Amino acid sequence: MTNKPGKMKALRGARTPTDDEVQKALGERIRHIRERKGYSQRDLAVACGLSLAGLQQIEYGNANPSLDTLIGLSKGLETTIHKMLQGID
């Protein structure tokens, strides 16, 4: 499942998304950026100092990454935290 802009817009409707919805949307965004850059989960996990299982939990929306983890992911993905979170309200 790819992260399409329309999916993010759906979260920006009249209601405030739940924490679980935001977590899932963030995980999808991270996976989308990783795949677009051609990185494997293992490569990104190593680059960010995460375990493979930890990265998988974030991508599946089952873990809430800390700010330090988001910083590491943004560096590993060669992007900004702003771009990772853009459109996820």
Beta strands, then each sheet from edge to edge (+ up, - down):
end
